[in-house]
Amino acid sequence: MKILNVDTRDIARELARKYSTMTHDELDVLQSILVPVKFLKGEMIISEGDISRNIHYIEKGLVRQYYFKNGKEVTEHLGQDHSIFMCIESLFREEPSKLFAECLEPSIIYMLPKAKLEEVALHNTNIQILYRKILEESLILSQVHADLVRFETAHDRYVKMRKLMPQVVLRAPLVHIASYLQMTPETLSRVRAATLME
């Protein structure tokens, strides 16, 4: 992990475009709390037992969140360029995380420290809106994933993921995609082969 000495203005603008319009002053405030960090492939952003204190915006890269169940890794989330991820329970309860977050590619990630974000949101309505919309997006993504594995067949899970996250399907190792879709790598191989015939 290496903190970068770069201008964060473009990322502040990108976040404003995505989540909430902002005045120049609000952009200045948002820019001032962003922490740009570079991670290597395989590097951990969060390990089990860490207390998560940041919302993360992936400018470039691929990130996997996972946990262990019965000695096996279970992939809970795959995040790609221009997306947000967080360990929501650890972040809001300020308790040790049960999740790991690992870079599957060299990644540039902008940290939004929760404490600072909440502090500036008190005085900046549009930053408050940005914060709320980021949380809404995170909850919706969790629900989409939960519904996917709960209601869809293995085939439909893969087809839907390919539609929603085409870059992740191309870039993430198959073993992690299979885990995310709650199927074995063998089932995923069969499903992928079948979709190529369609």
NORZICOR-V638675 format. One record per residue. N is the residue number from 1. RES is the residue in one small letter. OMEGA is omega in whole degrees, -180 to 180 (NA if undefined). BURIAL is 1 if it has 24 or more other C-alpha atoms within 12 Angstrom, else 0. D_FIRST is the distance of its C-alpha to the first C-alpha in Angstrom with 2 decimals. Layout:
BEGIN
n: [N | N]
res: [RES | RES]
omega: [OMEGA | OMEGA]
burial: [BURIAL | BURIAL]
d_first: [D_FIRST | D_FIRST]
END
This chain:
BEGIN
n: [1 | 2 | 3 | 4 | 5 | 6 | 7 | 8 | 9 | 10 | 11 | 12 | 13 | 14 | 15 | 16 | 17 | 18 | 19 | 20 | 21 | 22 | 23 | 24 | 25 | 26 | 27 | 28 | 29 | 30 | 31 | 32 | 33 | 34 | 35 | 36 | 37 | 38 | 39 | 40 | 41 | 42 | 43 | 44 | 45 | 46 | 47 | 48 | 49 | 50 | 51 | 52 | 53 | 54 | 55 | 56 | 57 | 58 | 59 | 60 | 61 | 62 | 63 | 64 | 65 | 66 | 67 | 68 | 69 | 70 | 71 | 72 | 73 | 74 | 75 | 76 | 77 | 78 | 79 | 80 | 81 | 82 | 83 | 84 | 85 | 86 | 87 | 88 | 89 | 90 | 91 | 92 | 93 | 94 | 95 | 96 | 97 | 98 | 99 | 100 | 101 | 102 | 103 | 104 | 105 | 106 | 107 | 108 | 109 | 110 | 111 | 112 | 113 | 114 | 115 | 116 | 117 | 118 | 119 | 120 | 121 | 122 | 123 | 124 | 125 | 126 | 127 | 128 | 129 | 130 | 131 | 132 | 133 | 134 | 135 | 136 | 137 | 138 | 139 | 140 | 141 | 142 | 143 | 144 | 145 | 146 | 147 | 148 | 149 | 150 | 151 | 152 | 153 | 154 | 155 | 156 | 157 | 158 | 159 | 160 | 161 | 162 | 163 | 164 | 165 | 166 | 167 | 168 | 169 | 170 | 171 | 172 | 173 | 174 | 175 | 176 | 177 | 178 | 179 | 180 | 181 | 182 | 183 | 184 | 185 | 186 | 187 | 188 | 189 | 190 | 191 | 192 | 193 | 194 | 195 | 196 | 197 | 198]
res: [m | k | i | l | n | v | d | t | r | d | i | a | r | e | l | a | r | k | y | s | t | m | t | h | d | e | l | d | v | l | q | s | i | l | v | p | v | k | f | l | k | g | e | m | i | i | s | e | g | d | i | s | r | n | i | h | y | i | e | k | g | l | v | r | q | y | y | f | k | n | g | k | e | v | t | e | h | l | g | q | d | h | s | i | f | m | c | i | e | s | l | f | r | e | e | p | s | k | l | f | a | e | c | l | e | p | s | i | i | y | m | l | p | k | a | k | l | e | e | v | a | l | h | n | t | n | i | q | i | l | y | r | k | i | l | e | e | s | l | i | l | s | q | v | h | a | d | l | v | r | f | e | t | a | h | d | r | y | v | k | m | r | k | l | m | p | q | v | v | l | r | a | p | l | v | h | i | a | s | y | l | q | m | t | p | e | t | l | s | r | v | r | a | a | t | l | m | e]
omega: [-180 | 178 | -175 | 175 | -177 | 177 | -176 | -175 | -177 | 180 | 175 | 179 | -179 | 179 | 179 | 179 | -175 | -170 | -174 | 176 | -177 | 172 | 178 | 180 | 179 | 176 | 177 | -178 | 180 | 179 | -175 | -178 | 180 | 179 | -179 | -177 | 178 | 178 | 176 | 174 | 179 | -179 | -180 | 175 | 177 | 174 | 178 | -179 | 175 | 170 | -178 | -178 | -175 | 161 | -175 | 174 | -179 | 175 | -178 | 177 | -178 | -174 | 177 | 171 | -178 | 176 | 178 | 175 | -177 | 177 | -180 | 176 | 176 | -179 | -178 | -176 | 173 | -176 | -177 | 180 | 175 | 175 | -176 | 166 | 178 | 171 | -163 | -178 | 179 | -178 | -174 | 178 | -177 | 178 | 178 | -178 | 172 | -177 | 169 | 171 | -172 | 175 | 176 | 176 | 169 | -171 | 171 | -174 | 177 | 179 | 171 | -179 | -175 | -177 | 180 | 180 | 180 | 179 | -178 | 179 | 179 | -174 | -177 | -175 | -176 | 175 | 175 | 179 | 178 | -179 | -179 | -177 | 176 | 180 | 178 | -179 | -180 | 179 | 180 | 178 | 178 | -180 | 179 | 180 | 179 | 180 | -180 | -176 | -178 | -168 | -171 | 172 | 179 | -180 | -177 | 176 | -178 | -179 | -180 | 179 | 180 | 180 | -176 | -173 | -175 | -179 | 179 | 180 | -180 | -169 | -175 | 175 | -176 | -179 | 179 | 177 | 179 | 180 | 179 | -179 | 179 | 174 | 179 | 175 | 179 | 178 | 180 | 179 | 179 | -179 | 180 | 179 | -180 | -179 | 177 | -180 | -175 | NA]
burial: [0 | 0 | 0 | 0 | 0 | 0 | 0 | 1 | 1 | 0 | 1 | 1 | 1 | 1 | 1 | 1 | 0 | 0 | 1 | 1 | 1 | 1 | 0 | 0 | 0 | 1 | 1 | 0 | 1 | 1 | 1 | 1 | 1 | 1 | 1 | 1 | 1 | 1 | 1 | 0 | 0 | 0 | 1 | 1 | 1 | 1 | 1 | 0 | 0 | 0 | 1 | 1 | 1 | 1 | 1 | 1 | 1 | 1 | 1 | 1 | 1 | 1 | 1 | 1 | 1 | 1 | 1 | 0 | 0 | 0 | 0 | 0 | 0 | 1 | 1 | 1 | 1 | 1 | 1 | 1 | 1 | 1 | 1 | 1 | 1 | 1 | 1 | 1 | 0 | 1 | 1 | 0 | 0 | 0 | 0 | 0 | 1 | 1 | 1 | 1 | 1 | 1 | 1 | 1 | 1 | 1 | 1 | 1 | 1 | 1 | 1 | 1 | 1 | 1 | 0 | 1 | 1 | 1 | 0 | 1 | 0 | 0 | 0 | 1 | 1 | 1 | 1 | 1 | 1 | 1 | 1 | 0 | 0 | 1 | 1 | 0 | 0 | 1 | 0 | 0 | 1 | 0 | 0 | 0 | 1 | 0 | 0 | 1 | 1 | 0 | 0 | 0 | 0 | 1 | 1 | 0 | 1 | 1 | 1 | 0 | 1 | 0 | 0 | 0 | 1 | 0 | 0 | 1 | 1 | 0 | 0 | 1 | 0 | 1 | 1 | 1 | 1 | 1 | 1 | 1 | 1 | 1 | 1 | 0 | 0 | 0 | 0 | 1 | 0 | 0 | 1 | 1 | 0 | 0 | 0 | 0 | 0 | 0]
d_first: [0.00 | 3.77 | 6.74 | 9.44 | 13.00 | 14.93 | 18.02 | 17.51 | 21.25 | 21.35 | 19.06 | 21.23 | 24.22 | 22.96 | 22.51 | 25.91 | 27.56 | 26.36 | 27.10 | 29.32 | 31.08 | 30.29 | 32.03 | 30.52 | 30.11 | 28.25 | 25.92 | 25.30 | 24.52 | 22.17 | 20.40 | 20.08 | 18.11 | 15.54 | 11.92 | 10.25 | 6.54 | 5.66 | 4.79 | 7.08 | 10.36 | 10.86 | 7.48 | 8.49 | 8.01 | 11.17 | 13.28 | 17.02 | 18.11 | 15.31 | 16.93 | 15.54 | 15.87 | 14.69 | 16.17 | 13.78 | 15.06 | 13.98 | 15.02 | 14.53 | 13.71 | 14.90 | 13.90 | 16.05 | 17.00 | 19.23 | 21.15 | 23.49 | 27.24 | 29.78 | 27.23 | 26.11 | 23.00 | 24.01 | 22.03 | 22.53 | 20.75 | 19.47 | 17.89 | 17.92 | 17.72 | 19.12 | 19.13 | 18.22 | 17.20 | 17.21 | 18.23 | 21.46 | 23.25 | 20.59 | 19.91 | 23.64 | 24.92 | 22.15 | 22.46 | 20.17 | 18.93 | 20.80 | 18.36 | 15.22 | 12.94 | 11.49 | 10.61 | 13.80 | 12.97 | 10.33 | 9.77 | 9.74 | 10.07 | 11.97 | 12.12 | 15.74 | 16.21 | 19.36 | 21.16 | 20.97 | 21.86 | 24.84 | 25.89 | 26.11 | 27.64 | 30.56 | 31.65 | 30.71 | 32.49 | 30.58 | 27.18 | 28.88 | 29.95 | 26.47 | 25.15 | 28.09 | 27.77 | 24.11 | 25.30 | 28.34 | 26.41 | 24.22 | 27.46 | 29.25 | 26.61 | 26.87 | 30.65 | 30.76 | 28.88 | 31.11 | 34.21 | 33.21 | 33.07 | 35.99 | 38.51 | 37.85 | 38.95 | 36.45 | 37.65 | 37.32 | 33.83 | 32.62 | 34.67 | 33.37 | 29.71 | 30.40 | 31.94 | 29.34 | 26.17 | 27.38 | 24.04 | 22.50 | 25.66 | 25.29 | 21.62 | 20.88 | 22.21 | 25.71 | 25.13 | 22.67 | 25.10 | 27.93 | 26.24 | 25.47 | 29.15 | 30.32 | 32.15 | 32.13 | 30.79 | 34.51 | 35.57 | 32.90 | 34.16 | 37.70 | 36.86 | 35.05 | 38.05 | 40.44 | 38.72 | 39.00 | 42.75 | 43.17]
END
